[in-house]
Amino acid sequence: MNTIYKNLVFLTEKVSGIGIQISMTMIMTNDKVATKGLALRVLHFSVALSTLRSSLPLQFVKMFSAARKIQKDKGADPSDFEVLVAQAFFDLENTNQELSSDLKDLHINSAIDIPSVNRRAVVVHVPFRLRKAFRKIHVRLVRELEKKFSGKDVILIATRRIVRPPKKGSAVQRPRNRTLTAVHEAMLEDIVLPAEIVGKRVTYKVDGSKIMKVFLDPKERNNTEYKLDTFSAVYRKLSGKDVVFDYPGTEA
């Protein structure tokens, strides 16, 4: 007796307050008639869905098309600014031949607008598991995004979780990369990309406060020098720590 395995696609469409969702998982049956009937129902749904999409205003279609480029924690709704950033990613995927294939399987977690001294920064958090894929296209992607957000610096940072220290006497061990210090150090490395950090120095002031000076690889000076104030503002906003960026051999 032949067994028919039917994989039916999970379809989700959500536009404004209208939601249509069909979830169909693996179906295992030896009844060809039942399988054929189920396939026909899916076909009818697809036709109805196409009709619905064609009748929607263009801005709604664009909004819902870009929605797949952002996936927030716990299914939270994105802000207007995050939708705008997601739309920029969606547009690049569909119009930029150089980035299209790389962006197809990538999405973001969140985005915020942070003010700096002379410019503003678009800070985009990307999934930690996708960080290597984003780094592969970092320079090209940032260049194209900064064209879309004229006058703003674009910073890509991997989403990381800080885990609290275990209670005293607990047998549970906290992963090294989940400590506050490790997460802040990794964040710092993300912020200055494509430059690499080649040195650090901590200076203690008379009032007891301290400030860290971070030295960047001069090889990427042309790509990063105009962003140094932005790097400082973004790191201060996300970590609460003051950092000054410079290059080796340029100290007064």
PyMOL commands that set and color helices and strands:
alter all, ss='L'
color gray80, all
select helices_A, chain A and resi 32-55+58-69+73-75+80-95+100-103+128-136+138-148+176-178+180-191+218-239
alter helices_A, ss='H'
color red, helices_A
select strands_A, chain A and resi 4-6+11-15+18-22+27-29+110-115+120-126+152-158+197-204+210-216+243-246
alter strands_A, ss='S'
color yellow, strands_A
deselect
rebuild
show_as cartoon
